[in-house]
Amino acid sequence: MRIIRDTLFIDPEDRGAAAAIGNFDGVHLGHQAVIDVTRQAAKAAHAPLGIMTFEPHPRSYFSNDPIPFRLMNAEAKASRMEKLGVEKLYEVPFNEALAALTPEAFAKEIISERLGLEHVVVGQDFCFGKGRAGTTEDLVRFGQEFGFGVTIAPMVEIAENEVSSTAIRQALTDGRPRDAAAMLGHWHRIEGEVIGGEQRGRELGYPTANMSIAGLHPPKFGVYAVKVDVLDGTHVGSYNGAASIGTRPMFGENLPNCETFLFDFSGDLYGNTLSVALVDYLRPELKFDGLDALITQMDADCTHSREILANVD
């Protein structure tokens, strides 16, 4: 998969794709349905399968809300897109100039002239251009005027409820990772580089791989049964484990992170990239009377996690 970030100067070979347009935060079942429709359009047009998305997320650009909302970072999104067979990923820079474009200018200058897309696919709720003034009807009209095809993909529902990034965030906030996974079509994953920590886990007999969750929507704080993929380095592979997400109240720290203990693993993961899939929520964060009580609870957490993961593919 080619990732095109410089959308001002595009190689001729990267033009002419059939592309789905959207933010695709989480790449949930609704997004996957749009991508499947785009896949068919690409085959019909004999064009590469593309995705047009925006970095940073437009909500980040416009909002002063300090609470992180993204379900995945750009790297995790790209990884998921590649697994879905996307050939061209256009990460269009979202900035003041782009935000100021009228719907017509966006269709003409970005879709038609700059990216040269053959066909575009959007969801029924797609809005575009300055003030989100452009509708799907406008997009169809502009496509006819500027020479690109347009398909409007239907919404996806589960149990009569629409699948949305908002609903997935709520499920994670509530500590319901399996409900989130049902809407995502895959486990919700925290992906990033293993960073240095205080090495308290090593001293307690539970060495953990520490990852920042800065910029991501925080799941309910507590302990989870997790499946872990080590994506690079000398220990590439899949493992089961238990992870603690939160502020570590036992030690008086308040910067949220994800600390993961991998079962049946020995090695150094510093600097490696991990993808931690949240399978089940085990318990909330607790403050213990002493280290012995903490270790006893960690033993129980790992036993519980092993039992859960024994029945998960």
N, C-alpha and C positions, 0 to 999 in steps of 0.2 A: 504494500500500500504506500502510495506517495502522499506525504503531507505537504500541502502548499500553503505557506504562511505569507509569502510575499505575493499578495494578490494584485499588486500594481504592475508587475512584470512577470507575466505567466508564459512559460514555454508553450509553443504551439501544440506539443503533444499532450498538454494538460487541459486544453480547451475541448469543447464538444461533448462533455459528459452529460449523462442524465443524473440529476442530483436532487436529493431530498434536502429541504431547507428547514432549519430549526435550531434550537439550543441543545436538544437531545440530552438533557441532564439526567443521568441514570441509565440512559438507553433502555427504557422500559418496554413492555409489550406493545404499547401504543406506538412508540418510536420504531420498534422492530417491524410493526405492520406497515408503517410508512416506508421503511427501507425495502420491505418485500414488494410493495407496489412499485417502488422505484426500480427494483431489480428487473421486473417485467417490462417497464418502460425502457430500460437500458437495452434489454435484449431486442425489443421491437425496433429500437433506433440504431442497433448495432453500435452502441456507445458504451464507454466505461461507466461503471456504477460509482456515483459520487455522493458526497455529503457536503453541504455548505452549512457551516456553523460559525459561531462568533466567539472571539476571545479579546478582552474578558467578556464574561456573560453580561448581556445588556442590563440585567437587574443590578449587577455589581456597579456598573457605570453610573446608573441613575440614582441608586439608593444610598442613603446615609445610615441605613440600619447596620449596626455593628455586629449583629448576630449572623454568623455564617449560614449559608443556605445550600451550597452546592452539594450534590450527592456524590460527585466524582470530579477529580481534577482533569485537566486537559489530557494528561498522559494516560490516565485510566480510560478516559473516553475513547482516545485513539486506539488503545489496545482492544477495547470491546468492538469498535468498528471494524478493525482488521479481522477479528474472529468471525464477523458477519459477512466477510467477503467484499468489503468496500475497497475500491481501487484508488479513488482520489478523495482525499479529505481536505477541503478548503477551509482553513481557519482564518476567516476574514477579520481583520483587526476592527474592533468596535471602538470608535473614537468620536470626537466632536463632529468631524466632517461627515462620517457615515450617519450619525444620529440626525443630522440636519437635512439629509436628502428627503425629498418628497417621495411618495410611493412611485410616481412615474419615473423620477430620476433614479431611484433604486433599481427598478426593473430594467431601465435602459442602460444605465452606466455600469451597474454591478453585474446583474445577471447576464445581460446580452453582450455588452461591449467588453467589460473587463474579464469575466470568466468564460464568456462565449458558450454558455450552457445550451445544450440541445433540447433538454426537457427538464422541467422541475416538478417536484411532488411536495405537497404540503398537507398538513392536517386541516380539518374543518375549522378550527379556531385560529388559524394563522392570520396574523396582522403584521404589517410591515410599513416602513417609511416613518417620517417625522410624526411624532405623536401617535404612532401605531394606527395611522389613519387609513392605510390600505387594507382592503378586504380580499377574500379569495376571488370574489367576482371581479374586482379591479385587476387582480393578477392574471386572470384568464384573458381579460380585455387587453392588457399590456402584452401578454404573450402573443396574441394575434397580431398586434401592431409591430412588435419588435422581433418576431420570428422564432419564438421558443414555445414548445408545447407545455401544457399545464395539466396536472392531474390532482384532484382533491381527494385525499384518502379519508375513509370513514374513521370515526372514533372507535376505540376498543373498550369493551366493558367486561368486568368480571362480577358475577352475581348482581347484575343490573347497576353496578357502580362504575363510573368512568375511571379508567386507569390514568393517573396523573402523578407528576413529580410531587405535587402538594400532598396527595394522599400517602405517598411513599414516605415522605418526610414525617408525617404524623405517625405512621406505623412505627418508624424508628424511634421517634420521641417517646412513644408509649412502651417501648421495649418489646415490639412484636416483629422481629426480623423475618419470621416465616411469612407473615402477611405481606411484608415488603417484598420478599422474594417472589410471592405469587403474582404480584403486579410487575415486578422487574423481569420475570422470566429467567432469573439467575440470582444467586446469592448477592446481597449487598456487600460490597468489598471496600475496605480501606487500603489504598495502595500508596506506597511511598518508600523512601530510603530509611534504612535502620540507622538511628543516630545514637550517640553516646548518652548514657544515663548515669545514675548514681551507683549502679551495680549492687543495689540492695538485694535484688532477686537472687543474684549469684550467692550472696552471703547466706540467704535463707534456703538455699538448695533449689531455687527456681529461677535460673537465669532467663531473663526476658529480652526480647528484641523490641526496642522502643521506637515508636514512630509518632511524628507530629500529626495532629488532625486539624491544624490551623487552616482556615478557609473552607472547611467542610462542615456540613450540617452535623452537629453532634448527636449521635444516638443516645438513648437513655444511658446514663452513667451506671456502670456496674460490671459484672463478670459475664462473659459469653463463652459458649462452646463455639470453636472456630475451626475452619479448614484453611490451611495456609499454603500458598504457592510461593516458593523462592524463585524469582524470575531471572536472576543472574548470579554470577560468582561461581564458586566451586561447589555449592550445595544445592544447585538447581533441582527442584523436585516438589512433591506435594506431601504435606504433613498434616496431622491433626494437632489440636492444641486447645488452650484456654487463654482468653485475653481479658485484661482489665482495662476499661475505658473510663477515664475520669481524672480527678484532681488529686488522688492519693491522700485522702484525709488523715490516714494513719501517720503520715510524715509531714503534715502541715503545708503541702504544696498546692498551688491553685492553677497551674497552667495545664489544661487538659491534654492528655496524650493517650496513646494506645500501647499497652505493654503486653506482649504475647509470649507465652511459654509453649514451645514446640515439644510434643511428646516424642520420646525415643530419638532425640537429636543431640548431637554434640558437635560443636564447631563455632566459628566466629562469623557473624553475619553483618558486622559493621560495614556500612557503605553499600550493602546489597539492597535490592529492591524487593519488597514483600507485597503480596496481595492477600489480605486477611479477610476471609468471608465470614460474616456473622450468621451463625446457624440458629442458636437458641440463646435466650437471655436466662441466666441462671439465678442471679441475685443482685440487689443494689450494692452500691459502695457502702462499706461499713468501717467504723473506727473501733479497733480492738483494744482490749486492756493491756495487751503485751504481745511480744513477738511469738510466744508459744501458741497463743490463741489464733494469731494470724496464720501461722504455719498449719495448724490443725484445720483451719477453714480452707486454706489453699489445697491441702490434701483432699478434702471433701469435694472441692470444686473440680479438681482434675479427675477424680473418680466419676463424678456426675457427668462431666464432659465426655469422658471416654465412653460411658454407657450410651449417651445420646448419639455420638458420632459413629458408633458401631453399626447403627441402623441408617446411616446417611451415605449416599453415594458420593 
